[in-house]
């Protein structure tokens, strides 16, 4: 995504193509399921803007995965274990100090950015994607880190970057 001369966000061609594919895919999907299908895209889209130390979190997640014996990595639920661990690490600063207020502010920022993105994609002609983004916001409304669904989706995006 880029910005025009006035600083307003503009969808680049590759993002527009991806949104078009997602819009088409959501055509026959029940509305209540749209949030589940849009959440991976939505969380990846906003993750870089939240002020998280993504390099540190990826490195820590990679250390966890590397230190885990292969026999444990293939066990059902391992991905959930890594995601939980990353979501907990997202609550801490680089000195391992709890930052619950900072984490809550980051989650609110993620919600605000998703709300803006929902408006943008609807304005750009992707109403089903916009509805999915809004439903994801509704599903996250009132939640707090680390138990919030959006927070967990953000942690999953980080974990995915190091999982085989």
C-alpha positions as CSV (number, residue, x, y, z in Angstrom):
1,X,0.0,0.0,0.0
2,X,1.2,3.5,-0.8
3,X,0.0,7.0,-0.1
4,X,-1.1,9.7,-2.5
5,X,0.2,13.3,-2.4
6,X,-2.3,14.2,0.3
7,X,-1.1,11.3,2.4
8,X,-4.2,9.2,2.0
9,X,-3.6,5.5,1.6
10,X,-3.8,4.1,-1.9
11,X,-3.9,0.4,-2.8
12,X,-1.2,-0.7,-5.1
13,X,-1.9,-3.1,-8.0
14,X,-0.7,-6.3,-6.2
15,X,-2.8,-5.5,-3.1
16,X,-5.8,-4.7,-5.2
17,X,-5.4,-8.0,-7.0
18,X,-5.2,-9.9,-3.7
19,X,-8.3,-8.1,-2.4
20,X,-10.1,-8.9,-5.6
21,X,-9.4,-12.6,-5.2
22,X,-10.4,-12.5,-1.5
23,X,-13.6,-10.6,-2.4
24,X,-14.5,-13.2,-5.0
25,X,-13.8,-16.0,-2.6
26,X,-16.0,-14.5,0.0
27,X,-19.0,-14.3,-2.4
28,X,-20.7,-17.5,-1.2
29,X,-19.3,-17.6,2.3
30,X,-21.7,-17.1,5.2
31,X,-21.2,-13.7,6.8
32,X,-20.4,-15.2,10.2
33,X,-17.5,-17.1,8.7
34,X,-16.0,-14.1,6.8
35,X,-14.1,-12.9,9.9
36,X,-12.3,-16.2,10.3
37,X,-11.2,-16.1,6.6
38,X,-10.2,-12.5,6.6
39,X,-8.4,-12.5,9.9
40,X,-5.1,-13.9,8.6
41,X,-4.9,-11.3,5.9
42,X,-6.0,-8.5,8.2
43,X,-3.5,-9.3,11.0
44,X,-0.6,-9.6,8.5
45,X,-1.7,-6.3,6.9
46,X,-1.5,-4.3,10.2
47,X,1.3,-6.1,12.0
48,X,4.2,-3.9,10.8
49,X,2.4,-0.8,12.0
50,X,2.0,-1.7,15.7
51,X,5.4,-0.9,17.1
52,X,6.2,-4.4,18.1
53,X,9.9,-5.4,17.8
54,X,9.2,-8.0,15.1
55,X,12.9,-8.8,14.7
56,X,13.2,-9.7,18.4
57,X,10.0,-11.6,18.5
58,X,10.9,-13.6,15.4
59,X,14.3,-14.4,16.7
60,X,12.9,-15.5,20.1
61,X,10.2,-17.7,18.3
62,X,12.9,-19.2,16.1
63,X,15.0,-20.0,19.2
64,X,12.0,-21.8,20.7
65,X,11.3,-23.7,17.6
66,X,15.0,-24.6,17.1
67,X,15.3,-25.8,20.7
68,X,12.2,-28.0,20.4
69,X,13.0,-31.6,19.5
70,X,11.6,-32.6,16.2
71,X,9.5,-35.3,17.9
72,X,7.7,-32.5,19.8
73,X,7.3,-30.2,16.8
74,X,5.2,-32.8,14.9
75,X,2.8,-33.2,17.8
76,X,-0.7,-31.9,17.2
77,X,-1.1,-28.6,18.9
78,X,2.5,-27.5,18.6
79,X,1.7,-24.5,16.5
80,X,-0.8,-23.4,19.1
81,X,1.9,-23.8,21.7
82,X,4.3,-21.5,19.8
83,X,1.5,-19.0,19.1
84,X,0.7,-18.9,22.8
85,X,4.3,-18.4,23.7
86,X,4.7,-15.6,21.1
87,X,1.6,-13.9,22.4
88,X,3.1,-13.9,25.9
89,X,6.4,-12.5,24.6
90,X,4.5,-9.7,22.9
91,X,3.5,-8.6,26.4
92,X,7.1,-8.0,27.4
93,X,9.8,-5.5,26.4
94,X,13.3,-6.4,25.4
95,X,14.3,-6.6,29.1
96,X,11.5,-9.1,29.8
97,X,9.5,-6.6,31.7
98,X,5.7,-6.8,31.5
99,X,4.2,-4.0,29.4
100,X,0.4,-4.7,29.8
101,X,-0.6,-1.1,29.1
102,X,1.6,-0.9,26.0
103,X,0.2,-4.2,24.8
104,X,-3.4,-3.0,25.3
105,X,-2.5,0.2,23.4
106,X,-1.0,-1.8,20.5
107,X,-4.2,-3.9,20.3
108,X,-6.3,-0.8,20.2
109,X,-4.0,0.6,17.5
110,X,-4.5,-2.7,15.5
111,X,-8.2,-2.3,15.9
112,X,-8.1,1.4,14.8
113,X,-6.0,0.5,11.7
114,X,-8.3,-2.3,10.8
115,X,-11.2,0.0,11.0
116,X,-9.5,2.4,8.7
117,X,-8.6,-0.4,6.3
118,X,-12.2,-1.6,6.3
119,X,-13.3,1.9,5.2
120,X,-10.6,2.0,2.6
121,X,-11.3,-1.4,1.0
122,X,-15.1,-0.7,1.0
123,X,-14.4,2.7,-0.7
124,X,-12.2,0.9,-3.2
125,X,-15.0,-1.6,-4.1
126,X,-14.4,-4.6,-1.9
127,X,-17.5,-4.7,0.4
128,X,-17.2,-8.4,1.4
129,X,-13.6,-7.9,2.5
130,X,-14.6,-4.8,4.4
131,X,-17.5,-6.6,6.1
132,X,-15.1,-9.4,7.1
133,X,-12.7,-6.8,8.6
134,X,-15.5,-5.2,10.5
135,X,-16.7,-8.6,11.8
136,X,-13.1,-9.4,12.9
137,X,-13.1,-6.0,14.8
138,X,-16.4,-6.9,16.4
139,X,-15.0,-10.3,17.4
140,X,-12.1,-8.5,19.0
141,X,-14.1,-5.8,20.7
142,X,-13.5,-5.5,24.4
143,X,-10.8,-8.2,24.4
144,X,-7.4,-7.7,26.1
145,X,-4.0,-9.2,25.4
146,X,-3.1,-12.0,25.3
147,X,-6.6,-13.5,25.3
148,X,-8.0,-11.5,22.4
149,X,-8.6,-13.1,19.1
150,X,-6.9,-10.4,17.1
151,X,-3.9,-10.5,19.4
152,X,-3.6,-14.3,18.9
153,X,-3.8,-13.8,15.1
154,X,-0.9,-11.3,15.3
155,X,1.1,-13.8,17.3
156,X,0.3,-16.5,14.7
157,X,1.6,-14.3,11.9
158,X,4.9,-14.0,13.8
159,X,5.1,-17.7,14.6
160,X,4.4,-18.6,11.0
161,X,7.5,-16.8,9.9
162,X,9.7,-19.3,11.8
163,X,7.6,-22.5,11.6
164,X,8.6,-25.0,8.9
